[in-house]
Amino acid sequence: MPKVSISIPTFNRVNLLPFAIDSVLNQSEQDFELIICDDGSSDRTPELMSQYTDNRIKYIRHQQNIGKSNNMRSGFDAASGEYFIKFDDDDRLTPDFLASTAAILAQDSSIDFVGTDHWIIDINNLRDEAKTQENSHRWGRKNLPAGIVNNLLEVVFIQQSFQVGATLFRRRTLQELGYMQPNLQNCEDNDLLVRLALAGKKGYYLPELLMEYRYHAEQQGINRAIPYLFDKIQYLENYKFESEKLEKVRKNRLTETQLLLGLRLIEKGETQQGRELVLAGQSFSTAKAWTGLGLSLLPVGLRGKAFNALRQMQS
């Protein structure tokens, strides 16, 4: 049994996947298995994978696209290590990620997972110091002390400080919770962390930049935003918290997401559903809601320019 199972789900990222794989092969901790789960890529990913001869690498290829969370689950189901990490095919681990995080889990059997901070890198693998600092601050990691996190539910739900791709888990802990929800293509990471906190699991924060998260153009655009916002609504509707503070944040985020999705749908021409969602989320921003409803009266062909102009005025 390997000490660590590492899963990299991939889809049509043949140009970036080698950087992710190399970051695993270059770990100072070499007791691992690497599982690449390919969600029916139509690029040269199978050809790339045929070039790797390291017997620690397993390649799972789905002939058809089965969806992001189902693909992730296939990598988890194939894992046999004591510890487990999943990270994306456009990201990288720093050389000491496994050694540093596994050492903490080995020292204290009560800890279920160890999360770290991470670098921001660009398409050319260059680290951006300013964006990294800004990101760490934005997600509450700058003020998060090292050690076991006492208020875990607040940290993972309100601050969203933990990033699944920068976190090493005990595999048995994830097995207890069923790992990722099937058929949830976005927010599946947030959902998993909230379920871990609600189940009373222990998280440890290691304030070191041990992973590299890539920002690039593929992550943007309306066609990615709409499915993401639909899934975010589903994720936020899955819970009702006992804490008044948490419940207030959840409801506020839900109305914001409904409003944002409604505006995107109006922009795209799905007017009726867009208006309904804008009205459902109007308590978040009455001004934005009424502006969106006003723009929904424009011909569909003019809406894109109008929404872009509005976004430029707000930025």
VOPAGU-2260 file (C-alpha; in pm, 1 decimal, decimal comma):
REM VOPAGU-2260
SITE   aa  ch    i         X         Y         Z
SITE  MET   A    0       0,0       0,0       0,0
SITE  PRO   A    1     148,6     337,6     -92,9
SITE  LYS   A    2     160,8     607,5     172,3
SITE  VAL   A    3     -16,0     865,0     -50,1
SITE  SER   A    4    -258,6     841,1    -339,2
SITE  ILE   A    5    -259,3    1145,9    -566,7
SITE  SER   A    6    -541,3    1189,8    -815,5
SITE  ILE   A    7    -532,8    1434,5   -1106,8
SITE  PRO   A    8    -863,9    1451,8   -1295,2
SITE  THR   A    9    -807,3    1579,7   -1649,1
SITE  PHE   A   10    -999,7    1687,2   -1956,6
SITE  ASN   A   11    -839,0    1823,5   -2276,1
SITE  ARG   A   12    -538,2    1976,0   -2098,8
SITE  VAL   A   13    -255,2    1794,3   -2277,9
SITE  ASN   A   14     -38,4    2110,1   -2277,2
SITE  LEU   A   15     -63,8    2165,8   -1899,9
SITE  LEU   A   16    -100,8    1810,6   -1764,2
SITE  PRO   A   17     275,2    1728,1   -1791,4
SITE  PHE   A   18     356,0    2011,7   -1546,6
SITE  ALA   A   19     109,8    1866,9   -1295,2
SITE  ILE   A   20     248,6    1513,4   -1336,4
SITE  ASP   A   21     612,5    1628,8   -1309,9
SITE  SER   A   22     530,7    1814,6    -986,7
SITE  VAL   A   23     428,5    1478,0    -836,2
SITE  LEU   A   24     723,8    1281,8    -973,6
SITE  ASN   A   25     958,4    1546,1    -826,7
SITE  GLN   A   26     824,4    1514,3    -469,8
SITE  SER   A   27    1076,5    1465,3    -188,3
SITE  GLU   A   28     833,4    1198,4     -55,4
SITE  GLN   A   29     842,0     922,0    -315,8
SITE  ASP   A   30     606,3     667,2    -154,1
SITE  PHE   A   31     298,6     740,9    -365,7
SITE  GLU   A   32      71,0     629,2    -645,7
SITE  LEU   A   33     -47,1     877,4    -908,6
SITE  ILE   A   34    -389,8     827,4   -1065,8
SITE  ILE   A   35    -473,1    1025,0   -1379,5
SITE  CYS   A   36    -846,0    1004,6   -1452,3
SITE  ASP   A   37    -928,9    1125,2   -1803,1
SITE  ASP   A   38   -1286,9    1240,7   -1863,1
SITE  GLY   A   39   -1299,3    1141,7   -2231,1
SITE  SER   A   40   -1039,7    1391,9   -2359,6
SITE  SER   A   41   -1046,3    1444,3   -2737,2
SITE  ASP   A   42    -691,3    1583,4   -2751,3
SITE  ARG   A   43    -359,1    1393,0   -2733,3
SITE  THR   A   44    -390,1    1302,1   -2363,4
SITE  PRO   A   45    -388,3     919,2   -2425,4
SITE  GLU   A   46     -76,5     958,8   -2641,0
SITE  LEU   A   47      91,3    1166,3   -2366,8
SITE  MET   A   48       6,3     911,3   -2098,2
SITE  SER   A   49     146,4     623,2   -2306,3
SITE  GLN   A   50     490,4     786,5   -2277,8
SITE  TYR   A   51     506,3     747,9   -1896,8
SITE  THR   A   52     671,8     422,5   -1785,1
SITE  ASP   A   53     673,9     479,9   -1405,9
SITE  ASN   A   54     471,4     191,6   -1260,3
SITE  ARG   A   55     336,1     417,0    -983,8
SITE  ILE   A   56     123,8     594,8   -1246,6
SITE  LYS   A   57    -226,9     459,6   -1317,7
SITE  TYR   A   58    -420,0     594,3   -1615,3
SITE  ILE   A   59    -800,0     567,2   -1608,2
SITE  ARG   A   60    -961,5     673,2   -1935,2
SITE  HIS   A   61   -1338,7     717,4   -1965,3
SITE  GLN   A   62   -1438,8     679,1   -2329,7
SITE  GLN   A   63   -1716,7     936,1   -2284,5
SITE  ASN   A   64   -1739,4    1247,7   -2070,7
SITE  ILE   A   65   -1895,0    1146,4   -1737,1
SITE  GLY   A   66   -1874,8    1489,5   -1570,4
SITE  LYS   A   67   -1625,3    1653,4   -1337,2
SITE  SER   A   68   -1729,6    1515,3    -996,7
SITE  ASN   A   69   -1794,9    1163,8   -1134,1
SITE  ASN   A   70   -1446,7    1168,6   -1289,8
SITE  MET   A   71   -1297,7    1279,2    -955,5
SITE  ARG   A   72   -1483,0     997,4    -781,6
SITE  SER   A   73   -1333,5     742,9   -1023,7
SITE  GLY   A   74    -983,3     855,5    -919,3
SITE  PHE   A   75   -1074,9     831,0    -551,1
SITE  ASP   A   76   -1231,0     484,9    -593,6
SITE  ALA   A   77    -906,9     359,2    -753,8
SITE  ALA   A   78    -690,1     491,0    -466,5
SITE  SER   A   79    -526,9     259,0    -211,4
SITE  GLY   A   80    -300,0     491,0     -10,0
SITE  GLU   A   81    -332,9     585,7     357,2
SITE  TYR   A   82    -352,9     953,4     256,7
SITE  PHE   A   83    -519,6    1114,7     -43,0
SITE  ILE   A   84    -502,9    1438,6    -240,9
SITE  LYS   A   85    -683,4    1549,2    -555,4
SITE  PHE   A   86    -555,4    1849,5    -747,1
SITE  ASP   A   87    -639,8    1990,6   -1089,1
SITE  ASP   A   88    -459,5    1923,1   -1415,8
SITE  ASP   A   89    -354,5    2289,2   -1453,7
SITE  ASP   A   90    -200,3    2318,8   -1104,8
SITE  ARG   A   91     121,7    2190,4    -941,9
SITE  LEU   A   92     251,1    2074,1    -605,4
SITE  THR   A   93     577,2    2217,0    -470,9
SITE  PRO   A   94     845,7    1947,8    -404,4
SITE  ASP   A   95     786,8    1925,8     -26,5
SITE  PHE   A   96     404,8    1924,0     -27,9
SITE  LEU   A   97     362,7    1552,3      45,6
SITE  ALA   A   98     646,2    1527,0     297,7
SITE  SER   A   99     532,5    1832,6     497,6
SITE  THR   A  100     161,3    1749,0     512,7
SITE  ALA   A  101     200,1    1372,2     562,9
SITE  ALA   A  102     436,4    1432,9     857,2
SITE  ILE   A  103     159,6    1619,7    1044,1
SITE  LEU   A  104     -95,5    1341,1     982,3
SITE  ALA   A  105     160,1    1080,7    1094,0
SITE  GLN   A  106     230,1    1269,1    1420,7
SITE  ASP   A  107    -135,0    1306,4    1529,5
SITE  SER   A  108    -392,2    1040,6    1439,7
SITE  SER   A  109    -679,9    1268,6    1547,3
SITE  ILE   A  110    -615,6    1507,6    1254,2
SITE  ASP   A  111    -823,6    1423,8     946,0
SITE  PHE   A  112    -672,0    1663,6     693,0
SITE  VAL   A  113    -396,2    1922,5     651,3
SITE  GLY   A  114    -451,3    2232,4     435,4
SITE  THR   A  115    -177,3    2466,0     314,6
SITE  ASP   A  116    -146,9    2805,2     148,3
SITE  HIS   A  117     -60,1    2825,1    -222,7
SITE  TRP   A  118     114,1    3031,4    -486,5
SITE  ILE   A  119     -65,7    3193,0    -779,4
SITE  ILE   A  120     106,6    3111,9   -1109,8
SITE  ASP   A  121      35,0    3218,5   -1467,5
SITE  ILE   A  122      13,8    3023,4   -1793,4
SITE  ASN   A  123     397,0    3032,9   -1818,8
SITE  ASN   A  124     446,5    2877,9   -1470,3
SITE  LEU   A  125     565,9    3210,5   -1327,7
SITE  ARG   A  126     476,6    3285,2    -965,1
SITE  ASP   A  127     298,0    3614,2    -900,3
SITE  GLU   A  128     403,6    3739,0    -555,5
SITE  ALA   A  129     146,5    4023,1    -539,0
SITE  LYS   A  130    -148,7    3806,7    -649,2
SITE  THR   A  131     -39,4    3533,1    -409,2
SITE  GLN   A  132     -40,8    3775,2    -113,6
SITE  GLU   A  133    -375,2    3922,2    -223,2
SITE  ASN   A  134    -525,4    3572,2    -258,7
SITE  SER   A  135    -403,5    3458,3      84,1
SITE  HIS   A  136    -551,6    3771,1     239,9
SITE  ARG   A  137    -882,6    3746,3      52,0
SITE  TRP   A  138    -949,6    3391,0     170,0
SITE  GLY   A  139    -853,8    3452,0     532,9
SITE  ARG   A  140    -530,7    3253,9     532,6
SITE  LYS   A  141    -313,4    3550,6     635,4
SITE  ASN   A  142    -477,1    3558,8     979,8
SITE  LEU   A  143    -530,5    3184,4    1021,4
SITE  PRO   A  144    -290,0    3049,5    1284,1
SITE  ALA   A  145     -94,0    2728,0    1230,8
SITE  GLY   A  146    -239,1    2419,1    1394,6
SITE  ILE   A  147    -576,5    2252,6    1447,6
SITE  VAL   A  148    -856,8    2487,9    1340,7
SITE  ASN   A  149   -1101,8    2543,8    1626,7
SITE  ASN   A  150   -1388,2    2708,3    1436,6
SITE  LEU   A  151   -1361,3    2480,4    1131,7
SITE  LEU   A  152   -1713,6    2530,4     994,5
SITE  GLU   A  153   -1672,4    2909,5     992,3
SITE  VAL   A  154   -1327,1    2881,8     833,5
SITE  VAL   A  155   -1437,0    2650,1     551,3
SITE  PHE   A  156   -1780,8    2804,8     490,0
SITE  ILE   A  157   -1750,6    3178,1     564,8
SITE  GLN   A  158   -1381,4    3244,1     494,5
SITE  GLN   A  159   -1335,9    2947,2     256,4
SITE  SER   A  160    -970,3    2934,9     362,8
SITE  PHE   A  161    -905,7    2571,5     268,3
SITE  GLN   A  162    -851,9    2474,1     -95,5
SITE  VAL   A  163    -905,1    2103,0    -165,3
SITE  GLY   A  164    -617,3    2093,7    -416,6
SITE  ALA   A  165    -380,3    2219,5    -146,1
SITE  THR   A  166    -500,6    1973,3     119,7
SITE  LEU   A  167    -391,0    1619,3     215,1
SITE  PHE   A  168    -664,6    1397,3     365,3
SITE  ARG   A  169    -679,9    1066,2     546,1
SITE  ARG   A  170    -842,7     847,2     284,2
SITE  ARG   A  171   -1060,0     665,1     539,4
SITE  THR   A  172   -1208,5     999,1     650,7
SITE  LEU   A  173   -1316,1    1072,7     293,8
SITE  GLN   A  174   -1453,6     718,4     259,1
SITE  GLU   A  175   -1673,6     777,1     565,0
SITE  LEU   A  176   -1831,4    1078,5     394,2
SITE  GLY   A  177   -1858,8     925,5      47,7
SITE  TYR   A  178   -1604,2    1173,6     -92,5
SITE  MET   A  179   -1744,4    1412,9    -360,2
SITE  GLN   A  180   -2116,7    1432,1    -434,3
SITE  PRO   A  181   -2192,0    1264,8    -770,2
SITE  ASN   A  182   -2309,9    1485,8   -1058,1
SITE  LEU   A  183   -2208,2    1815,3    -893,5
SITE  GLN   A  184   -1976,8    1977,4   -1147,2
SITE  ASN   A  185   -1891,6    2294,3    -950,3
SITE  CYS   A  186   -1862,6    2381,0    -577,8
SITE  GLU   A  187   -1800,9    2010,3    -508,3
SITE  ASP   A  188   -1483,9    2113,1    -319,5
SITE  ASN   A  189   -1667,3    2361,0     -93,5
SITE  ASP   A  190   -1941,4    2104,6     -35,4
SITE  LEU   A  191   -1692,1    1837,1      74,3
SITE  LEU   A  192   -1520,3    2069,2     323,6
SITE  VAL   A  193   -1852,5    2179,4     475,6
SITE  ARG   A  194   -1961,4    1815,8     516,1
SITE  LEU   A  195   -1627,2    1734,1     684,1
SITE  ALA   A  196   -1675,7    2020,3     931,3
SITE  LEU   A  197   -2038,3    1924,4    1002,1
SITE  ALA   A  198   -1924,8    1564,5    1067,8
SITE  GLY   A  199   -1688,6    1693,8    1339,5
SITE  LYS   A  200   -1367,1    1612,6    1152,0
SITE  LYS   A  201   -1040,7    1784,4    1251,3
SITE  GLY   A  202    -858,9    2014,0    1009,2
SITE  TYR   A  203    -503,8    2144,4    1052,1
SITE  TYR   A  204    -370,0    2455,6     879,7
SITE  LEU   A  205      -5,0    2468,9     769,1
SITE  PRO   A  206      75,5    2830,6     667,8
SITE  GLU   A  207     326,8    2747,9     395,8
SITE  LEU   A  208     299,5    2803,7      18,4
SITE  LEU   A  209     316,4    2437,7     -84,6
SITE  MET   A  210     100,6    2427,5    -398,5
SITE  GLU   A  211      75,1    2636,2    -716,3
SITE  TYR   A  212    -269,4    2739,5    -840,8
SITE  ARG   A  213    -283,0    2857,3   -1199,9
SITE  TYR   A  214    -488,2    3157,5   -1320,9
SITE  HIS   A  215    -556,3    3158,2   -1694,7
SITE  ALA   A  216    -807,7    3265,3   -1960,0
SITE  GLU   A  217    -991,3    2929,1   -1983,5
SITE  GLN   A  218   -1137,2    2986,1   -1637,0
SITE  GLN   A  219   -1336,6    3295,3   -1742,2
SITE  GLY   A  220   -1645,4    3365,6   -1955,9
SITE  ILE   A  221   -2024,6    3342,8   -1947,6
SITE  ASN   A  222   -2037,6    2977,7   -2059,3
SITE  ARG   A  223   -1841,3    2876,5   -1749,4
SITE  ALA   A  224   -2017,7    3122,5   -1519,1
SITE  ILE   A  225   -2374,2    2998,8   -1579,2
SITE  PRO   A  226   -2321,3    2628,0   -1488,6
SITE  TYR   A  227   -2106,1    2737,2   -1192,5
SITE  LEU   A  228   -2382,0    2963,3   -1056,8
SITE  PHE   A  229   -2649,1    2692,1   -1101,4
SITE  ASP   A  230   -2433,7    2449,3    -900,1
SITE  LYS   A  231   -2356,5    2713,2    -636,9
SITE  ILE   A  232   -2730,2    2757,6    -576,2
SITE  GLN   A  233   -2768,4    2379,3    -537,6
SITE  TYR   A  234   -2473,2    2369,0    -294,7
SITE  LEU   A  235   -2609,1    2657,4     -83,3
SITE  GLU   A  236   -2957,2    2504,6     -74,5
SITE  ASN   A  237   -2815,6    2174,2      58,4
SITE  TYR   A  238   -2763,5    2319,3     406,9
SITE  LYS   A  239   -2946,7    2486,5     689,7
SITE  PHE   A  240   -2707,4    2576,1     969,5
SITE  GLU   A  241   -2791,2    2581,6    1341,6
SITE  SER   A  242   -2569,4    2888,2    1387,5
SITE  GLU   A  243   -2755,4    3215,1    1323,4
SITE  LYS   A  244   -2433,4    3374,2    1195,4
SITE  LEU   A  245   -2368,3    3096,8     943,0
SITE  GLU   A  246   -2731,5    3085,9     832,5
SITE  LYS   A  247   -2732,0    3461,5     769,1
SITE  VAL   A  248   -2419,8    3426,6     548,7
SITE  ARG   A  249   -2571,3    3128,0     364,3
SITE  LYS   A  250   -2897,1    3313,0     285,9
SITE  ASN   A  251   -2709,6    3625,8     179,0
SITE  ARG   A  252   -2485,7    3423,4     -56,1
SITE  LEU   A  253   -2789,5    3241,8    -194,4
SITE  THR   A  254   -2971,6    3564,0    -286,2
SITE  GLU   A  255   -2649,9    3707,2    -436,0
SITE  THR   A  256   -2601,2    3393,5    -648,6
SITE  GLN   A  257   -2964,8    3393,7    -762,2
SITE  LEU   A  258   -2928,4    3758,2    -868,3
SITE  LEU   A  259   -2597,8    3701,3   -1050,9
SITE  LEU   A  260   -2732,5    3394,3   -1232,7
SITE  GLY   A  261   -3051,6    3578,7   -1326,2
SITE  LEU   A  262   -2849,1    3865,0   -1477,0
SITE  ARG   A  263   -2630,3    3621,2   -1674,6
SITE  LEU   A  264   -2937,5    3438,9   -1810,9
SITE  ILE   A  265   -3100,5    3768,1   -1915,2
SITE  GLU   A  266   -2775,4    3865,0   -2089,5
SITE  LYS   A  267   -2772,5    3533,1   -2275,1
SITE  GLY   A  268   -3137,9    3564,5   -2382,2
SITE  GLU   A  269   -3300,2    3319,3   -2138,1
SITE  THR   A  270   -3530,1    3601,4   -2029,6
SITE  GLN   A  271   -3810,5    3437,2   -1831,4
SITE  GLN   A  272   -3590,9    3221,5   -1605,7
SITE  GLY   A  273   -3350,4    3513,9   -1568,9
SITE  ARG   A  274   -3624,6    3749,6   -1449,6
SITE  GLU   A  275   -3752,2    3492,7   -1197,9
SITE  LEU   A  276   -3404,5    3451,4   -1046,6
SITE  VAL   A  277   -3340,9    3826,4   -1040,2
SITE  LEU   A  278   -3665,8    3874,1    -846,5
SITE  ALA   A  279   -3569,7    3589,2    -608,0
SITE  GLY   A  280   -3234,2    3758,8    -540,8
SITE  GLN   A  281   -3342,7    4121,8    -544,3
SITE  SER   A  282   -3293,4    4163,8    -167,8
SITE  PHE   A  283   -2916,9    4140,7    -225,7
SITE  SER   A  284   -2915,2    4452,3    -446,0
SITE  THR   A  285   -3239,5    4622,2    -548,0
SITE  ALA   A  286   -3050,0    4857,1    -780,9
SITE  LYS   A  287   -2883,9    4570,8    -970,6
SITE  ALA   A  288   -3211,1    4378,5    -985,9
SITE  TRP   A  289   -3407,6    4667,2   -1137,3
SITE  THR   A  290   -3125,1    4746,4   -1380,0
SITE  GLY   A  291   -3124,2    4382,5   -1492,2
SITE  LEU   A  292   -3501,5    4377,7   -1535,2
SITE  GLY   A  293   -3475,6    4698,8   -1738,1
SITE  LEU   A  294   -3206,5    4550,1   -1964,5
SITE  SER   A  295   -3424,4    4240,2   -2014,4
SITE  LEU   A  296   -3656,9    4461,1   -2223,7
SITE  LEU   A  297   -3380,1    4519,1   -2481,3
SITE  PRO   A  298   -3351,8    4299,2   -2792,9
SITE  VAL   A  299   -3126,6    4000,1   -2711,9
SITE  GLY   A  300   -2862,7    4113,2   -2963,3
SITE  LEU   A  301   -2804,1    4439,4   -2773,7
SITE  ARG   A  302   -2790,0    4296,4   -2423,3
SITE  GLY   A  303   -2425,6    4181,5   -2428,2
SITE  LYS   A  304   -2295,8    4533,0   -2500,3
SITE  ALA   A  305   -2530,4    4685,8   -2241,7
SITE  PHE   A  306   -2418,9    4444,6   -1967,5
SITE  ASN   A  307   -2050,9    4497,1   -2057,0
SITE  ALA   A  308   -2095,8    4874,7   -2034,4
SITE  LEU   A  309   -2263,2    4829,8   -1694,6
SITE  ARG   A  310   -1979,4    4608,9   -1567,6
SITE  GLN   A  311   -1717,6    4866,4   -1676,9
SITE  MET   A  312   -1905,4    5141,3   -1491,4
SITE  GLN   A  313   -1908,1    4931,2   -1172,5
SITE  SER   A  314   -1539,1    4828,4   -1185,3
